[in-house]
Amino acid sequence: MLHTQKPKGKFEKKKNPAPKPKPKIEIVDVYPEKHQKGILATYHIYLIDKDLDIRGGKAFIKEDGKLFVENPQAQGTDDETGELIQFPVVSFPDKIYERAFRYEVVKEVRRALQKKKLI
C-alpha cells in the first residue's frame, strides 16, 4: 500500500475518536513486601472519580530492570467470543454500603439461580 492510500477494514482510523479517560487516582499507601520473593511492594489505591478502593496491587522489578505493576484482577472467558477477559477486584470505602451490596448480590444471584432451576 502506498502512503497516500487509505487503509481498509479494521485498520481504518476513526474520524473523531473519543477522548481517553483520565482516571483520578490517589495512592493511599505502598507496603514493602517482605514475604513474597520477587515482589518489591504491594499497594492500595483509591479511584476518586468512581469512589472505589483497589487493594492488593503488586509492583515488581523485572530482570531487565523495568518496573512492572500488576493491578489486582480476576479473569474469565467471554461466553460469546471465547476470549480471555480480565476485570479488576475492588472494594467500596463505605463498609456499610459494601455489606448491603454483598447482601443484595447474594439475594439476586440466588433468585436468578432458582429461576433457571440451578438450585
Salt bridges, closest charged atoms under 4 A:
ASP53 OD1 - HIS44 NE2 3.08
ASP53 OD2 - ARG55 NH2 3.64
GLU98 OE1 - LYS95 NZ 3.18
GLU98 OE2 - ARG102 NH2 2.54
GLU104 OE2 - LYS107 NZ 3.33
GLU108 OE2 - ARG111 NH1 2.79
